[in-house]
Amino acid sequence: MPQIASRTYLEKLVFLYKEFSEAGIPGFRDEYDLLVKTANFYDITKKRLKNELSGMNHYVKAHFLSRHGIDSDLYAEAMENNISYLDHVLASYGDDYRNHLRRGGLVRPAENPG
């Protein structure tokens, strides 16, 4: 959960594709394809947290309340924000997605994504 909630998660997906490609892991044509498929991965992750992991996300909310006095699941909020932003970038900018993944200075827009 913290990984998907990270403020630089979307930018790190570019590097994840490179790792998959170098390791010969199939399933993605290019980094754009990985980004498109990320929303489905997130949906699967949410279902697993709720069903297979006995709703452990409720414990996360309790953690934030106990530790920080915040009655919210900050991880879930950040994950939703990341996926919503990714959906927006892909729908609005298509192949120009790199110019909109700028957090942490991790992704260089002029770089050839292939």
N, C-alpha and C positions, 0 to 999 in steps of 0.2 A: 504494500500500500504506500509506504513512504516514497518508493521509487516512482510510481506513477503520479504521486502528488507533488513531486519535486518541481520547482519553478523552471528547471531546465530539462525536464523530461522530454519534451517534444524535440528540442535540439539534439538531445542524446540519441534519439531514434535514428538520426542520420548515421551516427557512428555504429549503432547496432546493426544497421543494414550492412555496413562495411565488414563488420565482424562475421555476420552470417555468410556473406559472399565469400570471404577469404576461407571460411571453414567448410564451404561447400554445402551449407544448409539450404535445402530447397524451400520453395513456398513464396518467394518474392521475386518479381521480374527486375525491380529496381527500388531505390529508396522511396520513390513516390508510391509505389505499390504497397510497401510496408506501412507508410503513413495512412493510406486509404484503409488498410486492414486493421489498423490500430483500434478503431472504434469497436469493431467486432471482438477483438481481444479483450477490451475493457468490459464489454457486456458479459462475456464469459466469466471474467474475473469477479464482477459484481454478483453474478449468480452463484459462483462457488463460495464467496464470502457468506452469502445469505443461507444457502442450502447445505453444501457439503461441509462447511466449516462452522456450522451451527450458529450462524448469525453473529460471528465474532466481531462484526463491525459495531455492535452495541457496546462491547467492552472498550472499544476505542473511544467512543463518545464518553463513557464513564471515566476513562483515563484523562481526557482533556478537562472534564469537570473537576475531578479530584486534584489533578496536578496544577491546572492553570485557572480554574474557576470559570471555564468557558463551556457552556452547555451546548456544544456542537461537535460534530465529527469533522474536524478540520481537514483530515485526510480526504474524506468523501467529497467535501466542498472543493478542495483543490483539484482532485481527480476530475470531477465534473467540469470545472473551469477549463482544465487542460484539454479535455476531449471536445468541449464546445468550441474552444478557440481553434483547435485543429480542424474541426468540421467547417468552421467559418473560413479559415485560410484555404482549405482545399476547394470549397465551393466558390469562393470569390476570386482566387488567384491561380488555381490550377498549377501548372508547371512552374509558376513563379513563386512557389511556396517558400523557397529559401530566403527571399527578401523579407519574410514575415516571421522567421524563426531567429530572433536576435538576442535572446536572453543569454547573458554570460559570455557573449562574444564567441560562442562555440562554432557557429556555422558561418562560413564566408559566402555571401550571396553570389559573388562572381565565379565561385568554384564550379567546375563541371560536375553535376550530380551523378554522372554515370560512372 
